[in-house]
Amino acid sequence: MVPDRSRKTELQRNKVHALHMKLHNENYLYWTRLYSSHCQF
């Protein structure tokens, strides 16, 4: 049985990781779009 506190920190860590991945993906899409639009000129 996992203690409640460690489960809570695990959930928090997963949430932070998901947020980080989301930001990373959005940033990647933004720069890719910027780069592709720049290359069209």
N, C-alpha and C positions, 0 to 999 in steps of 0.2 A: 504493500500500500504506500503510495507516494504522499508525503506530507503536503498539506494544503498550500503552504507558503511556496514550496518549490514548484508546485503545479502553477501557481499564480505567476511566478517569475518566468516560467516556461512559456505561458500564454503571452506574457508581455514581450518576451524575446521574439516569439513568432510574429506578433503584431508589428513590432519594429522592423523585423526582417521583411515582412510583406510590404510595409510602407516604403522601405528602402528600395526594394525591387521595383515598386510602382514608380517611384521617382526616377530611378535609373532608366526604366523603359521609356518614360515620357521624355526624359532628357535625350535619350538616344534617338527617339522618333523626331524630336525637335531639330536636332543637329543634322540628322539625315535629310530631313525636308529642306532645311536651310542650305545644305550642301548641294542637293540635287537642283534646287531652284537657282542657285548661284552658277552651277555648271551649264545651265541652259542659255546663258547670255553669250 
